[in-house]
Amino acid sequence: MDITALKESLVADNPPPAASVYLQSLWYDAKRNWNKAHELIQDIPDKDASWIHGYLHRKEGDIWNADYWYTKAGKKRPDVSLQEEWEQIVKAFI
């Protein structure tokens, strides 16, 4: 799977079966289902999930919470658009 295939799959009702939980979360986010994206990622205790968690809270506008999760991921809040960050994260997990 590549980023193009993931984007093309957004017309479906469910994420691609081979998608990791990280990509599933990002897929649901792209489908404008923030709650499902957050639900999938919020209880995974690793840096990868924390990165996505930070992104989701940044998107939500909860910057303090976003910065907390970015720090847990060992990252800083990026100075790029949300769309650019989404693509960067997707590429990291493909």
N, CA, C and O of each residue as an XYZ file, in Angstrom:
376
protein
N       0.846     -1.171      0.000
C       0.000      0.000      0.000
C       0.898      1.243      0.000
O       1.957      1.256      0.627
N       0.461      2.274     -0.706
C       1.143      3.554     -0.683
C       0.117      4.629     -0.349
O      -1.066      4.331     -0.187
N       0.562      5.869     -0.246
C      -0.339      6.949      0.155
C      -1.459      7.144     -0.859
O      -2.582      7.478     -0.481
N      -1.170      6.941     -2.135
C      -2.202      7.078     -3.168
C      -3.295      6.039     -2.962
O      -4.481      6.361     -3.033
N      -2.905      4.804     -2.710
C      -3.887      3.738     -2.484
C      -4.717      4.028     -1.240
O      -5.924      3.787     -1.224
N      -4.073      4.546     -0.198
C      -4.816      4.865      1.018
C      -5.832      5.970      0.732
O      -6.981      5.881      1.166
N      -5.424      6.994      0.016
C      -6.351      8.080     -0.325
C      -7.496      7.554     -1.201
O      -8.651      7.930     -1.002
N      -7.181      6.697     -2.154
C      -8.225      6.136     -3.016
C      -9.214      5.286     -2.231
O     -10.383      5.185     -2.603
N      -8.755      4.681     -1.159
C      -9.629      3.822     -0.352
C     -10.637      4.628      0.466
O     -11.537      4.049      1.073
N     -10.503      5.930      0.491
C     -11.404      6.761      1.292
C     -12.841      6.757      0.782
O     -13.745      7.220      1.478
N     -13.060      6.241     -0.419
C     -14.437      6.129     -0.931
C     -15.167      4.938     -0.308
O     -16.393      4.851     -0.384
N     -14.420      4.029      0.303
C     -15.000      2.836      0.927
C     -15.585      3.178      2.298
O     -15.365      4.264      2.835
N     -16.330      2.225      2.844
C     -16.926      2.411      4.168
C     -15.983      2.033      5.301
O     -16.169      2.457      6.442
N     -14.964      1.227      4.979
C     -14.014      0.760      5.989
C     -12.598      0.889      5.460
O     -12.373      0.864      4.250
N     -11.633      1.028      6.382
C     -10.242      1.125      5.930
C      -9.777     -0.181      5.299
O     -10.382     -1.230      5.519
N      -8.708     -0.118      4.519
C      -8.175     -1.352      3.914
C      -7.869     -2.385      4.995
O      -7.359     -2.028      6.057
N      -8.168     -3.643      4.746
C      -7.964     -4.685      5.761
C      -6.514     -4.807      6.231
O      -6.267     -5.181      7.378
N      -5.571     -4.502      5.373
C      -4.160     -4.640      5.741
C      -3.617     -3.419      6.489
O      -2.455     -3.412      6.897
N      -4.434     -2.402      6.669
C      -3.971     -1.176      7.325
C      -3.741     -1.417      8.814
O      -4.570     -2.015      9.500
N      -2.607     -0.941      9.293
C      -2.309     -1.022     10.731
C      -3.290     -0.130     11.492
O      -3.993      0.677     10.883
N      -3.339     -0.267     12.785
C      -4.217      0.572     13.592
C      -3.841      2.043     13.428
O      -4.710      2.912     13.499
N      -2.568      2.330     13.212
C      -2.116      3.704     13.012
C      -2.724      4.267     11.726
O      -3.264      5.373     11.716
N      -2.629      3.499     10.652
C      -3.202      3.942      9.375
C      -4.723      3.964      9.426
O      -5.352      4.813      8.794
N      -5.317      3.043     10.165
C      -6.771      3.072     10.321
C      -7.207      4.382     10.986
O      -8.179      5.006     10.561
N      -6.493      4.786     12.014
C      -6.816      6.030     12.701
C      -6.720      7.211     11.740
O      -7.610      8.060     11.700
N      -5.650      7.259     10.978
C      -5.472      8.348     10.020
C      -6.508      8.289      8.907
O      -6.945      9.322      8.401
N      -6.899      7.076      8.528
C      -7.936      6.890      7.511
C      -9.261      7.485      7.997
O      -9.923      8.232      7.276
N      -9.636      7.136      9.244
C     -10.881      7.672      9.792
C     -10.799      9.194      9.943
O     -11.790      9.894      9.733
N      -9.641      9.696     10.298
C      -9.482     11.141     10.379
C      -9.735     11.779      9.010
O     -10.425     12.794      8.915
N      -9.184     11.195      7.968
C      -9.386     11.724      6.614
C     -10.853     11.633      6.191
O     -11.308     12.414      5.355
N     -11.585     10.694      6.761
C     -13.023     10.550      6.477
C     -13.865     11.487      7.354
O     -15.094     11.416      7.349
N     -13.198     12.351      8.093
C     -13.855     13.324      8.977
C     -14.563     12.659     10.147
O     -15.599     13.127     10.620
N     -13.982     11.563     10.598
C     -14.511     10.881     11.770
C     -13.434     10.946     12.864
O     -12.784      9.952     13.188
N     -13.276     12.148     13.412
C     -12.246     12.392     14.423
C     -12.438     11.472     15.622
O     -11.465     10.945     16.162
N     -13.670     11.279     16.036
C     -13.922     10.456     17.228
C     -13.428      9.030     17.044
O     -12.790      8.480     17.942
N     -13.705      8.427     15.910
C     -13.241      7.057     15.648
C     -11.717      7.026     15.564
O     -11.083      6.112     16.091
N     -11.129      8.022     14.903
C      -9.666      8.095     14.799
C      -9.044      8.156     16.189
O      -8.062      7.467     16.465
N      -9.614      8.974     17.054
C      -9.102      9.140     18.411
C      -9.324      7.875     19.233
O      -8.441      7.452     19.978
N     -10.486      7.281     19.099
C     -10.814      6.051     19.837
C      -9.798      4.946     19.536
O      -9.370      4.228     20.440
N      -9.422      4.815     18.287
C      -8.492      3.759     17.888
C      -7.095      3.955     18.483
O      -6.404      2.977     18.767
N      -6.685      5.184     18.671
C      -5.285      5.460     18.991
C      -5.048      5.822     20.458
O      -3.928      5.701     20.954
N      -6.094      6.263     21.147
C      -5.898      6.875     22.464
C      -5.321      5.962     23.535
O      -4.682      6.456     24.464
N      -5.515      4.669     23.446
C      -5.039      3.778     24.510
C      -3.801      2.972     24.137
O      -3.407      2.064     24.870
N      -3.191      3.296     23.009
C      -1.973      2.592     22.603
C      -0.781      3.342     23.218
O      -0.566      4.518     22.922
N      -0.012      2.662     24.069
C       1.025      3.358     24.841
C       2.402      3.396     24.175
O       3.406      3.093     24.820
N       2.459      3.760     22.904
C       3.773      3.864     22.276
C       3.944      5.228     21.616
O       2.986      5.991     21.489
N       5.163      5.524     21.201
C       5.471      6.837     20.622
C       4.752      7.072     19.302
O       4.389      8.205     18.985
N       4.545      6.015     18.536
C       3.847      6.164     17.259
C       2.413      6.639     17.480
O       1.949      7.569     16.821
N       1.726      5.998     18.403
C       0.354      6.397     18.712
C       0.327      7.799     19.309
O      -0.591      8.572     19.035
N       1.326      8.129     20.123
C       1.385      9.468     20.709
C       1.530     10.538     19.630
O       0.961     11.623     19.752
N       2.286     10.240     18.578
C       2.441     11.181     17.474
C       1.080     11.464     16.822
O       0.712     12.618     16.602
N       0.349     10.399     16.520
C      -0.971     10.564     15.906
C      -1.920     11.252     16.881
O      -2.723     12.097     16.484
N      -1.826     10.894     18.135
C      -2.663     11.502     19.166
C      -2.413     13.013     19.208
O      -3.355     13.800     19.295
N      -1.147     13.409     19.146
C      -0.803     14.832     19.115
C      -1.400     15.529     17.906
O      -1.973     16.614     18.017
N      -1.259     14.891     16.747
C      -1.826     15.435     15.510
C      -3.341     15.626     15.659
O      -3.874     16.674     15.293
N      -4.024     14.622     16.191
C      -5.476     14.703     16.323
C      -5.899     15.847     17.243
O      -6.866     16.551     16.952
N      -5.181     16.036     18.348
C      -5.530     17.127     19.250
C      -5.146     18.478     18.659
O      -5.812     19.478     18.928
N      -4.093     18.524     17.867
C      -3.771     19.758     17.146
C      -4.920     20.103     16.194
O      -5.347     21.254     16.111
N      -5.402     19.107     15.491
C      -6.514     19.317     14.558
C      -7.758     19.791     15.301
O      -8.502     20.640     14.811
N      -7.971     19.241     16.470
C      -9.125     19.601     17.290
C      -9.011     21.043     17.799
O     -10.014     21.672     18.140
N      -7.782     21.555     17.844
C      -7.566     22.898     18.366
C      -7.149     22.921     19.819
O      -7.031     23.993     20.411
N      -6.922     21.753     20.406
C      -6.508     21.622     21.803
C      -4.979     21.572     21.834
O      -4.382     20.506     21.982
N      -4.362     22.741     21.692
C      -2.912     22.820     21.503
C      -2.142     22.340     22.728
O      -1.128     21.657     22.583
N      -2.600     22.681     23.930
C      -1.891     22.210     25.118
C      -1.838     20.685     25.135
O      -0.781     20.105     25.381
N      -2.955     20.042     24.880
C      -3.029     18.589     24.869
C      -2.195     18.027     23.714
O      -1.512     17.015     23.874
N      -2.251     18.673     22.569
C      -1.452     18.235     21.420
C       0.023     18.251     21.790
O       0.742     17.288     21.523
N       0.478     19.340     22.403
C       1.896     19.440     22.767
C       2.299     18.359     23.759
O       3.419     17.852     23.696
N       1.406     18.000     24.672
C       1.673     16.912     25.607
C       1.958     15.614     24.839
O       2.934     14.920     25.125
N       1.100     15.294     23.862
C       1.260     14.049     23.111
C       2.458     14.089     22.170
O       3.135     13.077     21.992
N       2.726     15.237     21.571
C       3.932     15.352     20.741
C       5.176     15.099     21.592
O       6.106     14.422     21.154
N       5.190     15.646     22.811
C       6.333     15.433     23.706
C       6.479     13.958     24.036
O       7.593     13.433     24.037
N       5.374     13.282     24.317
C       5.428     11.835     24.591
C       5.954     11.059     23.384
O       6.551      9.994     23.533
N       5.729     11.599     22.199
C       6.208     10.956     20.969
C       7.654     11.320     20.661
O       8.246     10.779     19.727
N       8.223     12.230     21.439
C       9.589     12.676     21.175
C       9.656     13.635     19.993
O      10.669     13.702     19.296
N       8.576     14.373     19.773
C       8.488     15.293     18.638
C       8.031     16.663     19.114
O       7.558     16.831     20.238
N       8.188     17.629     18.229
C       7.655     18.966     18.470
C       6.494     19.183     17.521
O       6.446     18.613     16.430
N       5.556     20.018     17.952
C       4.433     20.350     17.080
C       4.985     20.978     15.804
O       5.743     21.946     15.867
N       4.611     20.435     14.649
C       5.180     20.947     13.396
C       4.574     22.282     12.992
O       3.480     22.653     13.418
N       5.310     22.977     12.169
C       4.862     24.260     11.634
C       4.479     24.084     10.168
O       4.955     24.806      9.292
N       3.609     23.108      9.925
C       3.094     22.835      8.582
C       1.581     22.722      8.687
O       1.033     22.651      9.786
N       0.915     22.705      7.551
C      -0.550     22.560      7.576
C      -0.922     21.180      8.123
O      -0.103     20.261      8.140
N      -2.146     21.060      8.557
C      -2.640     19.767      9.032
C      -2.583     18.728      7.921
O      -2.246     17.572      8.175
N      -2.907     19.122      6.698
C      -2.857     18.193      5.568
C      -1.432     17.699      5.327
O      -1.212     16.514      5.077
N      -0.463     18.619      5.405
C       0.933     18.212      5.223
C       1.371     17.260      6.326
O       2.062     16.273      6.069
N       0.967     17.561      7.548
C       1.339     16.670      8.649
C       0.682     15.307      8.477
O       1.326     14.281      8.698
N      -0.596     15.279      8.084
C      -1.279     14.002      7.870
C      -0.493     13.167      6.866
O      -0.264     11.977      7.086
N      -0.080     13.788      5.765
C       0.665     13.054      4.738
C       2.016     12.582      5.260
O       2.445     11.474      4.937
N       2.689     13.397      6.058
C       3.979     12.989      6.642
C       3.806     11.777      7.541
O       4.602     10.839      7.496
N       2.766     11.801      8.354
C       2.534     10.679      9.268
C       2.165      9.425      8.480
O       2.693      8.347      8.751
N       1.272      9.557      7.515
C       0.887      8.397      6.697
C       2.120      7.782      6.047
O       2.302      6.565      6.084
N       2.959      8.611      5.458
C       4.167      8.095      4.785
C       5.079      7.375      5.768
O       5.750      6.412      5.398
N       5.108      7.824      6.993
C       5.946      7.173      8.007
C       5.444      5.773      8.366
O       6.225      4.919      8.784
N       4.141      5.542      8.204
C       3.564      4.262      8.597
C       3.303      3.319      7.428
O       2.895      2.176      7.633
N       3.531      3.780      6.229
C       3.337      2.892      5.059
C       4.607      2.102      4.813
O       4.664      1.298      3.882
